[in-house]
């Protein structure tokens, strides 16, 4: 605490002496420094995992094993990763950039207005969502929140999932989206063009829908389109991770315990048909892969050919992201994250990859505050 205080005092004294900033700017500079101190510990892996890369294939090697040694070469490698994964998962339809929002209802809340809206998130499907707009004047940062249904992020259904509400109280415009209909039917995802003949892996289509949600938010007059992030937990964490990795207009991201790489834990279930293991119905029984209950589809090909999700993480560089880890993303997940740290280092950036940890899968007050502080630091001016 003393170090934080001393830093503030010295900074303020220096700026006053040089006369470069007025009092308001001084306060902003001090606040920015304080925000950084809150999140600084999240960027450093424990000593036992620092510089450890495990058996993960390096994102800094082309698929022909040529090594990436410059930022210019990384640009080519990045394009190669993106092209390869889209070819594996299925090409997206054209993005819906001319978004038109239909307002169903508006309710005044303390400090913000809550709009119940409808918009088109796939070429053949509309969805309903909630748009929360703080009353403060001027263009604001914004965050898309993702989950099974949009009401959870408003604090109406499940504890400690009220991300949209809490961020709106902190001055963010927030857009809460969710797969309400398919979650009720236990199909859980988005299927294009239909659930019987999906041409794109469902988890990739969730990312596509979130990209269209970005275009919706970018047209809101109160939003600074250069400062839009995305945040989700568990199912929503997978959704937020794929969206931010595959769509580079998201400026920052928080992934809460999605399982950031392939694993055999039951909740890190990318093999399910609503994620990366799509197959036509009847679907396999939900649960772990066994001889009696095998997986099908792309997931098995990804494993057999040595792909893992750390390649997608690398697409974030140099955009910042936080893994809010719980039971599915414990501290040893720093091993795959080290690969993206290495990519950022090549690009001349540090402190862009962060992780916090808690024992339980569910988020809590502390982990949520850590996430909000991270988004405040990177998205607020």
N, C-alpha and C positions, 0 to 999 in steps of 0.2 A: 504494500500500500504506500509506503514511504517513497519507493522508487517512482510509482505512478504520479504521486503528488509533486515530487521534485521535477520530473519531466515536464509536467504541465507548467510549473512555475518558470523553469528555464526557457521553455518554448515561448511563453507569453512575454517574458522579459526581452528575449531576442527580437521578437516581432515588433514590440513596442519601440525598441531602440532603433531599429531600421526604418520604422514608420511605413512598412509595406502594407499593413492590413489595418482595417478599422476594428472596433471592439467586437462587432458581430462576427467578423471573419476569424478573429482570435478565438472566440468561443467555439466556432465550427472546427477549427484546427485542433483545439484541445479535446473536443468531443470525439473527433476522428481517431486521435491517438488513444483515447480511453477505450474506444470500441476495439481497436487493434489489440490492446493488452488483454481484453476479455477472450479473444479467440486465438491469440498467439500460440498457446500450448497445443492446439489441435493439429498443427502442421508438422509436428515432430513425432516420428515413430519411436517407440522404446528402443533402447540401444540394441536389444537382442534381435530386432527386425530391421534396423537401419541398413540400407544397402543390400538387403537380401532379396533375390529375385525368383527363387524357387525354380520350378520346372515349367513355368509359363514361357511360351514362345515370345521373344522380344518384339514389341511393336516397332522397334527401330531396325528391323530387318524386313526387307521386301519378301514376298512369298517365294522369290527365287533365291533367297538368302543373301542378296546384296545388302550391305550395311548403310544405314542413313547416318551421315556425318555432318550435314549442314541443315539449316532451317529451310533452304530451298528444296532440298531433297525430301525433307519431312512433308512438305506440301504435296509432293507426288505420292509419297507413301500414304498419307492421310486419304487422298483420293482413292488409292488402291484398296484400303481397308473398307471405306464406305461403299465402293462399288462391289466389292466381294460380298459383304454382308447383305446388301440389297439384292444381289443376284441369288444368294442363298435363301433369303427370307421372302423374296417376291418384291417386285417393283411397286413403289407407291403410285397411286393415281396422281394427277396434277393437283397441287395444293390449291385450296380455295382462298384466294387472296382478296377477292372482292366481297368480304364478309358483310352481311346485313343482319343486324341484331333486332329481334322482336322482343319488346318489353311486355311481359305478361302482367307484372304487378311491381309497384315500388312502395317501399315502406321506409319511413324515416326512423333511424335509430340514433342512439347517443353518439355523436361524432361522425356518423357516416350514413349513407343511404344504401339500402339493400334492394337490388333489382332482381326479380325472378325473370329470366330471359330464355329465349330459344334461339338457336343458331344451327347452321349446317356444319357438321364436323366430318362427314364423309360425302362423296358425291350423291349417295342415295339415302342419306339418313340425317335427320335433325335430332338434336338433344336439348334438354332443358338444363339450365345451370343457374348459379347465383353470382351476380356481380356486385361487389361491395366497394363503394366509392367514398373515401373520407371527404369531409367537408372542407378541409384546408384548400386554399387556392393554389394554383400553379400545377405544372406537370409533376407527376409523382412516379416513384418506382412501382412495379406491379409484380404479382406472383400468381401463377396458376397452381391450384392444388388439385390432387388426383386421389380418388378412392373409389370404393364400391358404389357409393352414392354421394351426391353433392351436399346433402344435409349434414353429414358428419363433420365436415370442415367448418360448419357454422356453429358447432357445439350443441346440436340438437339430438344426437343419437349416442355417441360413444365418448367416453372420457379421454381427454388429452389428445384428441384428433381435431381440435377446433382451430386448425392452422389458419384458415381464411379469416375467421373472426379476430384472432389474436394479431395477425399481421395488419388487418385493417385498422385496429386500435393503435397500431404503431405507425400509421401513415401510409401504408401500402394500399393501392388498388388491388383487389384480389378477385380471381375468377375460380369458383369451385365447380369442378366437373366430376362426373361419375357415371358408371355403367349401370344405372338403376334397373333397367328392364332385364338385361342379361344376367345381372347378379341375382335377381329374383327367380329367374328360370334356371339358375345354376349353370349357365353357359359362359358367364363372367367376362366376356370380351367383345370385340368388334370383328365381324366377319365380312370380308369383301370379295366378290359382290354379294355372296350369301353364305349362310352357315353350312350349306350342303356342298358348295363348290368354292371354298375360299382360295383365292389366288395369292394372298399375302399372309404370312404367319400372324396370328391374332395380336401378339405382343407388339409387332411392328406396326400394325394398324392402330393400336392404341397410341403409339408414338406419332403416327400420321395425324390422328385426331387432335392431339395436343399441339402439333404444329399449326393446325387450322385455328385452334384456340388462341395461339400467339397472334395470328393475324387479326383475330377479332379484337383482342386487347389492344393491339397496336393502333387501332382506329378509334379507340375511346379518347375523347379530347383531353381528359385528365392524365393520360398515361404518357410517360417518356418511353418510347419504344426501344431505346438503347439500354433500358434498365428493367427488363422483364426476366424474372426467374421462375423456377418451378420447384415444387416440393410435394412429396408424397410418402406414405408409410406402407410397408409390407407390399401388398398387391399394388397399392399406389406408388410405392417406392420403386418397384420394377418399372412401372409405367413412366414415372418421372425420369428414371435413369435412361431408358431407351429413348424417350423424347428428347432429353437434353443432349445425349450423345449423337443421335442421328439428325438433329435439327440444330444448326449452329447459331441461330438467332437468340436462343436462350442464353442470357448473360451470366447466369449462375444457377446452381442447383443444390438441393438437399435431398438425399436418398436415405430414408429412414428404414434400416434393417430389411432390405429386400432380398439379401443374398446376392452379393455383387459379383460372384463368380459361380460357375457350376459346382454343385456339391450334391452329396447323397442325403442330406438332411431333408426331412419330409416337407418343410416349409420353403426350401430352396428348390421348388418343384417346376423348373423350366420345361420338364418333359411333358407336362400336362397339355392336352389338346387346345386349351385356351391361351397358351403362351407360345412355346416353340415346337410343340409336338403335335400340331394339328393333323387330324385324320378325319375322314368322314364317319358319321355315326353309324352304328352304336359305338360310343366312346368306351375306353378302358375304365375300370373302376378307379376312382380317385385314390391316390396313395403312392407309396414307394414302388419302384420298379422291382418286380419279382418274376420268377419263371412262370408263375401262374397268372401274373398281371403285368405283361410286358408293355413297354412304351413303343410308340410308333413315330414315324415322321422325321422331320428335320433334326430334332434334338440328337438322335442317335448318330446321324451323319456328322454333326458338329463335333461330338465327342470322338468319333472314330478318326477324324481328320485333324485333331489337335487344336480346334478353335476354342477360345474361351472369352469371357466378357471383358477381360482387361484390355483387349484390342479396342472395344468400344469406349472404355474409359479414356483411352489415349486421344480419342477424337475431341474430347473436351478441351485439351490444351490449346491456348493458355487460359481458357475460361475456368473460374474457380468452382469447385464442388466440395460438399461435405457429406461424408458417410456418417449418419447418426446410427452407429452400430449398436445392436442388441444381441440376443442369443444367436441370431443367424449370421451376424457379421462381427465376430469377436476380434480381439486385438491382432491376431495373426493375419487378418485381411490386409495388413500393411504390406505383406509380401507382393500381392498383385498390384497394390497401389503404388509401390515403388517404381513400377515401370512407367506410370504416368508422370511421377516426379522427375524421372530421367528425361522424358520427352520435354517437359517444361524447362528443365535445365538447359537442354540443347537450344531451346527457343529464347533463352535469356530471362526466364521467369522463375521465381521461387514463391513458396507459400500460396500455392494454388490448389493443393490437394490436402484435405483435412479429414480427420476422423475423430469422433468421440465414441465412448463405449459405456454400456450399461449392462447389467446381467440379463434383464428380461427383454422379451421381444417387444412388448408394448412400450410406446413412448411415455415419458413422464414429464413433470413440470421442469425438472432440471435439463433433460435432453432437449426439450422444446425451446427453452430459453437459449441454450447453446445454438440451436439452429436459427432462431430469430436474430441473435447477435451476429451470426455469420452473414445472413442476408442483409441486415442493416449495414454492415461494414462494406460489403461489396456493391450494394445496389443503391444506397442512399448517398447523395452528393455530400 
